[in-house]
Amino acid sequence: MIDHLGIQCNDVAVSAAFYDAVLAPLGGQRLMEPHPGVIGYGIAPVANFWLGPVSDDATGWREDHIAFVAESRAAVQAFFDAAVAAGAEVLHAPKEWPIYHPGYFGAFVRDPDGNNVEAVCHVPS
């Protein structure tokens, strides 16, 4: 059900040093840094645990990111449609995100508590 999870850190470099050390014995390692200050960990080739900086909106708000596995692009669209119908704020409508890998198809919405919730399909069209 869970595809990946992202957390915000007060100091990404300090947190990265911690996770570099504690994930290594489990086979985890840094796999991606697609944006400055954003680090993806996992067991190659899949990054499924992410670190990023705390939101800079001066409220101190921490936004978690939870991505759910979708079996198809149609399921991503159905997730998105259901979220919009339930009143979710749209962050990103369904589309391909080649920055992550070819065929990565996801949609992002904000849940009632302000979290960034995604449905993602890794199957190419």
PyMOL commands that set and color helices and strands:
alter all, ss='L'
color gray80, all
select helices_A, chain A and resi 12-26+73-85
alter helices_A, ss='H'
color red, helices_A
select strands_A, chain A and resi 2-9+29-35+38-43+46-53+65-69+89-96+105-110+116-121
alter strands_A, ss='S'
color yellow, strands_A
deselect
rebuild
show_as cartoon
